[in-house]
Amino acid sequence: MDYEKTLVENGNYAEFFLMDLWEKYTYKFNISLANLDILATNPNERELLGALDLLNLNCVKLKGAVLYYKFIQFKGRIKDFAKEESQNINPQEEFFDEKYALENDSDRTKYKR
């Protein structure tokens, strides 16, 4: 493998380079980030580990999220994750059912003790 070429392909960002290699090669092996987490000595290293973890997960986590989303933005994959035209991100209600809201108002619920 040409590591210099891979580094250039990742904008010469060491973090993106490591994330690219992690994504390409570690899925074949059962490598746990917990083993690396005990070696992390500062917040930047923990952020990188969080971002690496997100490469294999399909969820949102606080640790590493910014670096992860910067990586997929750099790779041009944001469109794969957020296709606004096919998602109803901000649904609009046709009408507001006030009766239902009043019947289910938690301020009016009588709680048994």
N, C-alpha and C positions, 0 to 999 in steps of 0.2 A: 504494500500500500504506500502511496506517495503522500506522506503526512504534510509536506509543504503545500501541495496542491489542495489538500483537504482544509488546511488552515486558511488559505486564500479564499476557497469557496465559502468559508464561514466568516468572511469579512475581517480576518485576522483577529477575531475575538477568541481568546482562549476558552472562555465559557461555552461559546457556541461550538467550538471545535470539540470540546469534551462531550457536550450534549449530543452532537452528531455521531461521534464514535459510540457513545453509550447506546443511542437509539439503534444504530446499525448492528452492533455486535452482541450486546448483552441479553437480548431476548432469547438467544439460543441457550443461555446458561441460567441457572438459578442463582443469580447474584443478588444478595440482599443489601440494601442501603444501610441497614442497621449495623452491618460490619464496618461501613465507612463512617457512620455517624459518630461512633465512639472515638474516631480519630480527628474529627473536626474540632478545631481550636478557636474559631472565631465566627462571628455572624455571617460573613461573606461565604465561608465554606459551608455553613448550614443552609444558606440560601441556594447555593449550587446543588447541594444534595436534595433539597426540596424540589428544585427544577428537574433534576434527573428522575426523581420519583414520579413527577407528573407526566413524564414522557410515556410511562407505562400504565398510567391510571386514566380513568375517564371520569374525573371529578375535579372539583376545585378545592384547593388547599391554600392556606395563607402563606406558608413557608415556601418560597421559591416561585410563587405565581407570577410575579412581575418578570423575572428572568425567563421563565417558561414562555409567557406570551410574547415577549420581545423576540425570542428564538423562533416561534412559529410565524410571527410577523415577518421576520427577516427571511425565512424560508418561503414566504408567500402562501402560507397555509391557513391564514385567518378565514378566508372564504370557505374553507372546509368545515370550520367550526361554527360560523355564524352566517347562515344564509337567510338574511332578513326577509327576503321575498317569500320564503316558504315557511317562515315562522310567524306566529301571531304574538309578537313581543309585547305589545301594548293593546290588549283586547279592549274593544269599546262595547259597553253594555248598550243594548237597544233600549232598555228601560230599567228604571230602578224600582225594585219591589220594596216599597217602604213598609208594607205590612209584614213581610218576612223579616226585615231588619228589626222592626219593633218587637216581634215575637221572640227573636233570638238575641236580644240585647243583653250582653253579659252583665251590664250594670243593674239590670232588673232581675237577674237570676237569684233565686233564694237558695242559699247553700245550707245543707244540713250539717250540723256539727256533732 
